[in-house]
Amino acid sequence: MIKTLLSPFKRFAWFKRLNAKITYEWLARHIPANDWQFMNYGYYPNAEEPAIQPEPKPLQLYPLLMYHYLGSKAELAGKVVLEVGSGRGGGAAYLASHFKPAQYTGMDLAQHAVDLANKIHAVPNLKFIQGSAENIPLPDNSVDVVINVESCHAYGSVKKFLSEVKRALKPGGYFLMVDFRYAQDMPELNTLLRESGMSLLQEDNITANVVKAIEAEDEAKQKRIRELVPPKWQKLFAEFAGVVGSKFYRNLNDGTRFYYRYVMQK
């Protein structure tokens, strides 16, 4: 009933912004678990990609690997890095520790998520700030790499976001992004990326990798949902988390949605 009532509003930019803020503020306030630090669906690497064995093995291995293989697409060591939509900060903490950028700033719209990330991640070159993807609070030409993981589908204006990324990036800087879209929305996203004023260097369909990651992590994810989420919200959260059998999982399998990875340069 509620989904039916809200459906007509989903095309409006203001509703997308409001929905994203309310959702992630609520999650940070009510599920503040240190062992749920990633909110992406995960990535199962291809055979030709260099294997890594994080020690100790993280609880959310495949969501961590999403960050690892995206971050590997540009040189981060010694660079100034901004992540837009950093959520609970697990990916930011990993990239800041593993790739050794000079400064890594995680930015999120939800203040509670920022507070949680600052509380649970103590990495010297890492900080989290509150801010909007459509109005990045950093100077022009100040960032070497911008990272965006599974986030821009919720923005009111992706065009404005890409304009802000280009403005904040130094000449020659990189924009690394992974995100999903319904099949009918892919042409619009591709048009926006190509008209952003940045060069598209690499575009990978990683839908199959995400499906494999969802399947590989499903048992552990279902267990965490039972342990951390109140019973009355478990079914809804399982859909949000994209467990095996969820609408998102089915969509990826039947070609209704696609998941892509992009490498762009200013």
N, C-alpha and C positions, 0 to 999 in steps of 0.2 A: 504493500500500500504506500509506504513512505517513498520507496524507490520510484513508483509510478508518479507520485506527486512532484518529486524533485526532477524527474527526467527532462521536462521542458526547459529548465534553467541551466542545464549542463553546457549549453552552447555559449553562455554568457561569460565574458572574461571575469567579471566581478565575482561570479559564483564559483568559478574554478579557484580563484585566489582564496576566497573565504572557506571553501570546502577543504582545501589543502591545509590551511592554517589550523582549522578546528580539529581535523583528523590527527595531525602530528602533535599538536599541543596535548590532545587527550592521551595519545599513546605514551608520550614522554611522562605525563603525570601519573598515569594509572598502571603502566607496565615499565617501571624504572629498573629493570633487571640488568645487572652487569653482564649477564650471559646472553643478552639479545642486543648486540651492538651493531648489527647490520640489518638493513631493511630491504636489500635488493634480493632478487629471486635466485641469484647464483649463476656461476659459469663453470661448465665442465670443459677443460681444455682439449684442443685438438691434439692428435698424436704427434704432430710435427712441432708443437710449441714446447719450449724447454720446461721440463717438469720441475716443480719446487715441492719441498717437504717442510712446511713451517714447523718449527719446534718451539714450544710444545704444540701439538696439533690442536688448532682452534675448534671450538664447538661448532662454529659456522664456517666450515672450510670453503665451501663453494661460493658463498657471498664474498669471502676474502679473496678468492681467486678472481672474481669479477674485477675487483680493484687492481689486483696484481697485474693481470694481463692488459688491462687498460692503461695503467700507469707505465707499463713497459714500452708504450708506443712513443714516448718522448723522453728526453733526458731530464730527469728531475734533480739529480745531485747538484747541490749548490744553487739551485734556482728558487725563485719566488713563485709559490704555487697557491692558487685559490681554488677551493672546491665550493661550488654553488649547490646548495641542497645537501648539506653534510649529515643531516639526521642525527643519529646517536653517536656518530663520530668514529665508529669502528674502522671504516675504510681510511679515513684521514689519519688515524693513529698508526695504522699499518704502513701506509705510504710514507708518512713522515719518518717513521723508524727505519723502514727497510731501504728506501731510496735516498735518504739523507738530503732533502732539499734544505736550502738555507732558512726558509720560512714557509710554513704551510698554514694557511688560514682556512678554516672550515666555516662556511656561512650558511645559516638556515633561517627560514622565515619564522619558525616556531621558537619562541624564547625559552620555553621549558626544555626543548630539545638541546638548545645551546647550553643551558645551565647544566643539564644532565651530562652532556659531552665534556664540558669543562671539569665536572666533578670526577668523572671516572677515567679520564685519559690524562696522564701526566707525562708528556713528551716535551723536552726543552724547546724544540723548534716548531711547536704546534700551539695554536690558539683557535678558539671558536667565537664568532661574533653573530649578532642578529642582523639580518638584512634581507632585502628583496632582490630576487633575480632580475627584476625589471628596473631596478635602480641600485646597481652595485655601489656600495659606499667606499670606493677606492678611486684614486686619481687615474687620469688617462695614462696609458703606456707604462703601467707600474707592475705588471704581472708577466711572468715568463710562460706559465702554463695554467689554463683553466680546466678543471675537471668537473664533469656533470654526470652523475650516475642515477639513472632511472628516476628522473625528477621532472624534466621539462614538459612532460605530457600534462602536468597539473598547472602549468603557468597560464595566466590570463592572456599573455601575448608572447608567443615564442619569438616573433619577429623583434620585439623590443628586447627580449633577453639576448638574442644573438647580437643585436646592436650594442648592448652593454658589454658583452664579452669582447667584441672587437675593440671597443673603446678602451677597456682596461688592459688589454694585451699589449705588450711591447711589440714593435715591428719584428716579425719573424717568430713570434710566440705561437704556442700550440693550444688548440682547443680539443680536448678528448671527451667524447660523450658516448654513453650507451643508453638506449631507451627503446620503448615499444610503442606501436601504434596499431589500430585496426587497419586492415588491408586497404580500405577505401581512403584512409587518411595518410597513407605513405606518400602519395604524390605531392600533397601539400607540404609535408615536412621536407621532402627532398628539394622542392622549389625554394623554400625558405633558406635552407642551408646553402644552396647554390647562389642565391641572391644576397647572401649575408656580407659579401665583400671579403670573405676569407676563402682560401683555396681548399678544396676537398681532396686530401691526399689518399685517403683509404676509406673504404666502405665495406663492411662485412656483415652478412646475414648470419647472426649467431643464434637464431631461433632454436635449432637442434641442440646447441650447447646448453641453452637455458633449460630446455625440457629435460635433458639428462641430469642436470644439476638438481632440478626439482625432485626428480625420481630418486637420486642418490641420497638426498638429505631428508626425504619425506618422513621416515620413521622417527628420526631425532626431532624434526620440527613438530610433528604431531604430539610427541611426548612433552615438548616444552609448552605447547599450547594448553595441554591438559594441566600442567603444573602451574602455569603463570597467569592464565586467563580465567576469570570467573565463569562457571559452567554456562550461565545464560548467554554469554558472549562468545563462547568457543566456536560455534558454527559460523558466525559472522566473521570472526577473526581468521578462521581457517580459509575462508574465501579470500579475505584480504591478503593473507600470507601466500596464497597460490599453492596450496597443497595438491597432491595428486587427486584428480577428480573434480577440482574446483573449476569454475568457469574460465578463469585465466589459463589454467593448464589445458583445458579442452580446446580453447581458442588457438593456442600455440600449435597444438597437434593437428587441428583441422584446417589451418591456413587462414583463419579469421583474423588473427593478429600475427605480427612479425616483430622480431626483436633485432635491432641493428647496433653495430659499433662503428663510430666515426672518428677519423683523425683529420683535423683541419689546421690550417696555418694562416696567420695574418700576413 
